[in-house]
């Protein structure tokens, strides 16, 4: 909430700020990058150990995953906060929007990689 002083009425008006302000979306994106990047790093480390992936490709793949999960989490949070105030509905919307965003980004990236080769 933020306070605004109304000079014409000499009163303070309390206004509700949006749930999807920039700072909260940045926090969500950071959290998404940390979780997604951590999972990708662990998975890619095992692939490097087994010889399926070289270290530089593992770092690149981990960075890509961290970036896409950051975008998906922030977008999911923005959609969820615009459609639901709190509770399971908001979590479900955030999960669905984040999943669809991540899926779409991965598909786009795969299709783009096929045409570049």
Phi, psi and omega per residue, in radians:
X1 nan 2.590 3.073
X2 -2.229 2.644 3.136
X3 -1.770 2.393 3.065
X4 -2.245 2.265 -3.135
X5 -1.615 2.150 -3.140
X6 -1.650 1.909 -3.085
X7 -1.138 -0.551 -3.097
X8 -1.288 -0.429 -3.095
X9 -1.999 -0.129 -3.094
X10 0.960 0.731 3.105
X11 -2.307 2.835 3.064
X12 -1.780 2.242 -3.136
X13 -1.841 2.226 3.105
X14 -1.651 2.250 3.126
X15 -2.116 2.498 3.116
X16 -1.492 2.218 3.080
X17 -1.498 2.743 -3.120
X18 -1.098 2.513 3.120
X19 -1.244 -0.298 -3.084
X20 -1.916 0.850 3.110
X21 -1.261 2.942 -3.024
X22 -1.047 -0.746 -3.105
X23 -1.106 -0.712 3.139
X24 -1.223 -0.585 3.091
X25 -1.200 -0.631 3.076
X26 -1.144 -0.714 3.087
X27 -1.095 -0.746 3.104
X28 -1.103 -0.757 3.128
X29 -1.090 -0.715 3.117
X30 -1.113 -0.774 3.105
X31 -1.088 -0.761 3.109
X32 -1.071 -0.722 3.114
X33 -1.137 -0.705 3.132
X34 -1.138 -0.817 -3.118
X35 -1.190 -0.895 -3.124
X36 -1.116 -0.729 3.124
X37 -1.150 -0.666 3.106
X38 -1.128 -0.785 3.110
X39 -1.108 -0.749 3.129
X40 -1.143 -0.714 3.142
X41 -1.092 -0.754 3.123
X42 -1.104 -0.780 3.133
X43 -1.133 -0.770 -3.119
X44 -1.225 -0.540 3.072
X45 -1.097 -0.726 3.092
X46 -1.124 -0.669 3.117
X47 -1.181 -0.601 3.084
X48 -1.185 -0.760 3.128
X49 -1.061 -0.639 -3.125
X50 -1.459 -0.115 3.111
X51 1.520 0.110 3.136
X52 -1.364 -0.281 -3.033
X53 -2.571 2.437 3.088
X54 -1.493 2.756 -3.046
X55 -1.012 -0.704 -3.121
X56 -1.187 -0.633 3.080
X57 -1.195 -0.590 3.109
X58 -1.151 -0.725 3.109
X59 -1.122 -0.764 3.131
X60 -1.106 -0.757 3.133
X61 -1.148 -0.667 3.111
X62 -1.152 -0.751 3.097
X63 -1.093 -0.736 3.112
X64 -1.087 -0.780 3.132
X65 -1.130 -0.734 3.120
X66 -1.069 -0.734 -3.141
X67 -1.160 -0.785 -3.118
X68 -1.197 -0.636 3.098
X69 -1.232 -0.534 3.058
X70 -1.115 -0.817 3.130
X71 -1.107 -0.792 -3.110
X72 -1.110 -0.713 -3.136
X73 -1.189 -0.759 3.129
X74 -1.136 -0.758 3.127
X75 -1.149 -0.737 3.086
X76 -1.045 -0.729 3.106
X77 -1.143 -0.701 3.124
X78 -1.129 -0.777 3.123
X79 -1.132 -0.787 -3.112
X80 -1.091 -0.741 -3.105
X81 -1.247 -0.407 3.103
X82 -1.441 -0.329 -3.089
X83 -1.870 -0.453 -3.081
X84 -2.505 2.502 -3.111
X85 -1.307 -0.871 -3.073
X86 -2.869 3.097 3.022
X87 1.547 -2.866 -3.072
X88 -1.150 -0.583 3.126
X89 -1.081 -0.776 3.133
X90 -1.120 -0.754 3.114
X91 -1.110 -0.721 3.123
X92 -1.119 -0.737 3.107
X93 -1.130 -0.748 3.131
X94 -1.102 -0.744 3.112
X95 -1.081 -0.829 -3.115
X96 -1.138 -0.797 -3.123
X97 -1.149 -0.721 3.104
X98 -1.126 -0.740 3.129
X99 -1.104 -0.808 -3.140
X100 -1.128 -0.660 3.107
X101 -1.132 -0.824 3.140
X102 -1.100 -0.740 3.101
X103 -1.060 -0.812 3.137
X104 -1.110 -0.732 3.110
X105 -1.127 -0.695 3.113
X106 -1.158 -0.754 3.105
X107 -1.090 -0.770 3.127
X108 -1.077 -0.754 -3.133
X109 -1.130 -0.736 3.112
X110 -1.127 -0.789 -3.139
X111 -1.142 -0.670 3.120
X112 -1.151 -0.677 3.129
X113 -1.152 -0.593 3.132
X114 -1.225 -0.615 -3.098
X115 -1.403 -0.405 -3.131
X116 -1.344 -0.401 -3.050
X117 -1.354 nan nan
